[in-house]
C-alpha cells in the first residue's frame, strides 16, 4: 500500500508538471503516426537511456522464409537462439544476455504474450507471424515498464501490420531442405472512403525437421479491421492458429550424437504436441491535439491443447489405478486456458516534456488435466479418456505506471519510470505427478527506473540508467518449492554515435540479483527447464553494435557482447555433502557472442549478405562441471534478395534465397545437464553421477522463396 501511495503522489505531481508546460505552442510538437502510438507505452525512442535494437518489416522480410521469430532475431546483440527440431521451425527458443525466454517479456501491440503461469513464450503458436509484423523492438536489461510480467533480461515488443492506404494482394511461397514449405496469402482492401480497411493473412508451414520425425505442421491466420480519421484509430485484430509438432525435446546423449546426430529417441508414432491458440484484440487510439493522446487495448486469448505420450510398464498408482500394474499406457496431458487483458494509457507531450501514464489488468484461468486414451491392461471399469489428474489455476495481475521524459536543457534529458505491480496466484487440485498442488500467493512490487541522456552534439549521445525489477516464481518453481520472488538491479552506461556512414551503439551493463532463479540444466518430464534460487549473482558485460556504410554498394553490421556471469558463493550437493564452490558460471551464459553481416549491393534491386554468428562456450549447469559444457560454435549463412518491378500485372516480384550453415558446421546450441546420487553401488558411500543431453542443429540447408505483390 505504501508503494501505491508513493506512486499516486508522483503521478499527481507529474500531471501537474504537464499542465504547466501546456502553454508551449501545440504546433511545435511533432505529430506521431497513430499506429506507432499503439506501442508508445512500451517502447523507447532513439535517444532514451534504455539499451535497445529496432527491427523493421523490411529487415524481417529479407530472411522470412518460414523460420520462427527467434531465428530471425539471431543476429541481434547478446542473442542466442536454438531449435528443438534443429532447423528453426517449430519449438524455438531465445536467450538474451544469458537469460532464458521466461525472462524475456513479450508484448504484441502492448498486450502481454508470455504465458502467465509458465512465463514462457511459445513461438510455435505464432506461425509466420513475421509476415504480419510492422516492426519490433528488443530492449536489453530491465528496459522500460511493460505490461505483464517483469523483464529480467530483455523485453520484446511487436507491432502488427499498419493499415494500408492502398489495396494490395500478396502471395509468398518458399521451399527448402527437410521438405520445408511455407505458403502465405495476404490482402488488403486499402482505405475505403478514406476511413475503413480490412486486411488479412493466411499461412501454412510444414517441415520434416532436421531431427528424425521432428515434423512441424502450422496453420495460422491474421485478420484486421481498421477505422481511422485524422485523430482516431480503431483496430480490431484477431490472429492465431493451430500447431502440431512431433516431440524432439529429449535430445541425444554424447554417444548418440556421435552415432547419428539426426536420430530421435522417441519411437511412438504419435508422440506429438497439439495446441490451438486464438487472440482477439481491440485497440482505440485517440489524439485530442498535438499534446494529448490516449490508448485503450482489450484482449481475449483462448488456448487449448495437449501432448500425447506413450509410457511403458507404468505404476497403477501414478494413473489413479485406471490401469493394472506394469501396464503400457498412452496418455494426453491437457491445458485449457483463458486470458483477459485490459490496458489503458494517456500521453502528454510537448517540446520539453513527455509523460505516459497507464495501467494494465489481466486475469488468467487454466485447467490442467490428464486422460488415459489407451492401455495394454486397463483396470476394470476404466473408460477411455478417464482423467487421472485435474488441477486448476487463477492468476490476476494489476500494474500501474507513469514514465516521464523531460529536457533539462538542449543537451540533457532525464527519464523517470515508476511502476507498481500486484500479482495473485492460486492453484488447486493435483499436478501431473498426482501430488496435491495448492498455492495461494500474493506479491506486490515497486519497480523504479531512472536515466539521464547527455547529447553534446548532433552525432553523439551518452546515457546512464538504473532500473529495478521484481518477478514472481512461475508454476514450475512453485511445484519445486520456490515461493520467494527474485529481484534484479540493472545499471547501464552507453554511448551512441551516428553519422551518415557510421551508426555505433556501445554500452556497459551490470545486472546484480537477489534470489535469481537460474536454470539448473535439468528438465522436467515434459521438457520444461527446472530452475533453482542461486542467492546472489551478477551479470557484467560490454555490448558494441556498429553499422558502417563504406560505400553505396557495401555495408557491414557487427555486434559484440563480452560478459562475465557469476553465481556468488554457490553451494551444491556433491557426493552426499553440501559443498561451497565459490563463484561459478551461471548456466547457459556464454562470455562472448558475436554477430556480423557483410552486405553487398551490386545493383539497386539486389542484396547479397554473408551472415556470421559466434557463440562462446557455456555451461549447462551452475557447478562448472566439464560434463555440462557446451562447446563454442561459429556458423555462417548466405542470403540473397532480388526485387523485380515489372511493368504489368505485378507491382513487384521478390526472389529470396537463404543458405544456412554454409560451411556445414556440426554444432549444438542447447542441451541439458543433470545429476543423481548413486547410493547402491557402494552402500557406504554416496557418489554423484552426471549426465547430459544435446540438441543438434542442422548442418548445411537452404530455403528459397518468391513473393508476388499485386
Secondary structure as the mmCIF struct_conf table of DSSP 4:
data_model
#
loop_
_struct_conf.conf_type_id
_struct_conf.id
_struct_conf.beg_label_comp_id
_struct_conf.beg_label_asym_id
_struct_conf.beg_label_seq_id
_struct_conf.end_label_comp_id
_struct_conf.end_label_asym_id
_struct_conf.end_label_seq_id
HELX_RH_AL_P HELX_RH_AL_P1 UNK A 2 UNK A 20
HELX_RH_3T_P HELX_RH_3T_P1 UNK A 21 UNK A 23
BEND BEND1 UNK A 24 UNK A 24
HELX_RH_3T_P HELX_RH_3T_P2 UNK A 26 UNK A 28
BEND BEND2 UNK A 29 UNK A 29
HELX_LH_PP_P HELX_LH_PP_P1 UNK A 30 UNK A 33
HELX_RH_AL_P HELX_RH_AL_P2 UNK A 34 UNK A 37
TURN_TY1_P TURN_TY1_P1 UNK A 38 UNK A 42
TURN_TY1_P TURN_TY1_P2 UNK A 46 UNK A 47
BEND BEND3 UNK A 48 UNK A 50
STRN STRN1 UNK A 52 UNK A 56
HELX_RH_AL_P HELX_RH_AL_P3 UNK A 57 UNK A 61
TURN_TY1_P TURN_TY1_P3 UNK A 62 UNK A 63
BEND BEND4 UNK A 65 UNK A 66
HELX_RH_AL_P HELX_RH_AL_P4 UNK A 69 UNK A 72
TURN_TY1_P TURN_TY1_P4 UNK A 73 UNK A 75
BEND BEND5 UNK A 76 UNK A 76
TURN_TY1_P TURN_TY1_P5 UNK A 77 UNK A 78
STRN STRN2 UNK A 79 UNK A 83
BEND BEND6 UNK A 84 UNK A 91
STRN STRN3 UNK A 92 UNK A 96
TURN_TY1_P TURN_TY1_P6 UNK A 97 UNK A 98
STRN STRN4 UNK A 99 UNK A 99
HELX_RH_3T_P HELX_RH_3T_P3 UNK A 101 UNK A 103
STRN STRN5 UNK A 104 UNK A 108
TURN_TY1_P TURN_TY1_P7 UNK A 109 UNK A 110
STRN STRN6 UNK A 111 UNK A 112
BEND BEND7 UNK A 114 UNK A 114
TURN_TY1_P TURN_TY1_P8 UNK A 116 UNK A 118
HELX_RH_3T_P HELX_RH_3T_P4 UNK A 123 UNK A 125
BEND BEND8 UNK A 126 UNK A 126
TURN_TY1_P TURN_TY1_P9 UNK A 127 UNK A 128
HELX_RH_3T_P HELX_RH_3T_P5 UNK A 129 UNK A 132
STRN STRN7 UNK A 133 UNK A 140
BEND BEND9 UNK A 141 UNK A 142
BEND BEND10 UNK A 144 UNK A 144
BEND BEND11 UNK A 147 UNK A 149
HELX_LH_PP_P HELX_LH_PP_P2 UNK A 150 UNK A 151
BEND BEND12 UNK A 152 UNK A 153
STRN STRN8 UNK A 154 UNK A 160
HELX_LH_PP_P HELX_LH_PP_P3 UNK A 161 UNK A 163
BEND BEND13 UNK A 165 UNK A 166
STRN STRN9 UNK A 168 UNK A 176
TURN_TY1_P TURN_TY1_P10 UNK A 177 UNK A 179
STRN STRN10 UNK A 180 UNK A 188
STRN STRN11 UNK A 192 UNK A 192
TURN_TY1_P TURN_TY1_P11 UNK A 193 UNK A 195
STRN STRN12 UNK A 196 UNK A 207
BEND BEND14 UNK A 210 UNK A 211
TURN_TY1_P TURN_TY1_P12 UNK A 212 UNK A 213
STRN STRN13 UNK A 216 UNK A 228
BEND BEND15 UNK A 230 UNK A 231
STRN STRN14 UNK A 232 UNK A 246
TURN_TY1_P TURN_TY1_P13 UNK A 249 UNK A 250
STRN STRN15 UNK A 252 UNK A 252
HELX_RH_AL_P HELX_RH_AL_P5 UNK A 254 UNK A 259
TURN_TY1_P TURN_TY1_P14 UNK A 261 UNK A 262
BEND BEND16 UNK A 265 UNK A 265
TURN_TY1_P TURN_TY1_P15 UNK A 269 UNK A 270
STRN STRN16 UNK A 272 UNK A 287
BEND BEND17 UNK A 289 UNK A 291
STRN STRN17 UNK A 292 UNK A 314
HELX_RH_3T_P HELX_RH_3T_P6 UNK A 316 UNK A 319
TURN_TY1_P TURN_TY1_P16 UNK A 320 UNK A 321
BEND BEND18 UNK A 322 UNK A 322
STRN STRN18 UNK A 323 UNK A 323
TURN_TY1_P TURN_TY1_P17 UNK A 325 UNK A 326
STRN STRN19 UNK A 327 UNK A 349
BEND BEND19 UNK A 351 UNK A 352
STRN STRN20 UNK A 353 UNK A 375
TURN_TY1_P TURN_TY1_P18 UNK A 376 UNK A 377
STRN STRN21 UNK A 378 UNK A 378
HELX_LH_PP_P HELX_LH_PP_P4 UNK A 379 UNK A 379
TURN_TY1_P TURN_TY1_P19 UNK A 380 UNK A 381
TURN_TY1_P TURN_TY1_P20 UNK A 384 UNK A 385
STRN STRN22 UNK A 386 UNK A 407
BEND BEND20 UNK A 408 UNK A 411
STRN STRN23 UNK A 412 UNK A 429
STRN STRN24 UNK A 430 UNK A 430
TURN_TY1_P TURN_TY1_P21 UNK A 432 UNK A 433
BEND BEND21 UNK A 434 UNK A 434
STRN STRN25 UNK A 436 UNK A 436
STRN STRN26 UNK A 439 UNK A 457
TURN_TY1_P TURN_TY1_P22 UNK A 458 UNK A 459
STRN STRN27 UNK A 460 UNK A 471
HELX_RH_AL_P HELX_RH_AL_P6 UNK A 475 UNK A 479
TURN_TY1_P TURN_TY1_P23 UNK A 480 UNK A 481
BEND BEND22 UNK A 484 UNK A 484
STRN STRN28 UNK A 486 UNK A 498
BEND BEND23 UNK A 500 UNK A 501
STRN STRN29 UNK A 502 UNK A 514
BEND BEND24 UNK A 515 UNK A 515
STRN STRN30 UNK A 517 UNK A 523
TURN_TY1_P TURN_TY1_P24 UNK A 525 UNK A 526
BEND BEND25 UNK A 527 UNK A 527
HELX_LH_PP_P HELX_LH_PP_P5 UNK A 528 UNK A 528
STRN STRN31 UNK A 529 UNK A 533
BEND BEND26 UNK A 535 UNK A 535
STRN STRN32 UNK A 536 UNK A 551
TURN_TY1_P TURN_TY1_P25 UNK A 552 UNK A 553
STRN STRN33 UNK A 554 UNK A 567
BEND BEND27 UNK A 568 UNK A 569
STRN STRN34 UNK A 571 UNK A 574
TURN_TY1_P TURN_TY1_P26 UNK A 575 UNK A 576
STRN STRN35 UNK A 577 UNK A 580
BEND BEND28 UNK A 583 UNK A 583
STRN STRN36 UNK A 584 UNK A 585
HELX_LH_PP_P HELX_LH_PP_P6 UNK A 586 UNK A 586
TURN_TY1_P TURN_TY1_P27 UNK A 587 UNK A 588
BEND BEND29 UNK A 591 UNK A 591
STRN STRN37 UNK A 592 UNK A 603
TURN_TY1_P TURN_TY1_P28 UNK A 604 UNK A 605
STRN STRN38 UNK A 606 UNK A 615
STRN STRN39 UNK A 618 UNK A 619
BEND BEND30 UNK A 620 UNK A 623
HELX_RH_3T_P HELX_RH_3T_P7 UNK A 626 UNK A 628
STRN STRN40 UNK A 629 UNK A 630
HELX_LH_PP_P HELX_LH_PP_P7 UNK A 631 UNK A 632
STRN STRN41 UNK A 633 UNK A 644
BEND BEND31 UNK A 647 UNK A 649
BEND BEND32 UNK A 651 UNK A 651
STRN STRN42 UNK A 652 UNK A 660
BEND BEND33 UNK A 661 UNK A 661
TURN_TY1_P TURN_TY1_P29 UNK A 662 UNK A 663
STRN STRN43 UNK A 668 UNK A 678
BEND BEND34 UNK A 680 UNK A 682
TURN_TY1_P TURN_TY1_P30 UNK A 683 UNK A 684
STRN STRN44 UNK A 687 UNK A 696
HELX_LH_PP_P HELX_LH_PP_P8 UNK A 697 UNK A 698
BEND BEND35 UNK A 700 UNK A 700
STRN STRN45 UNK A 701 UNK A 709
#
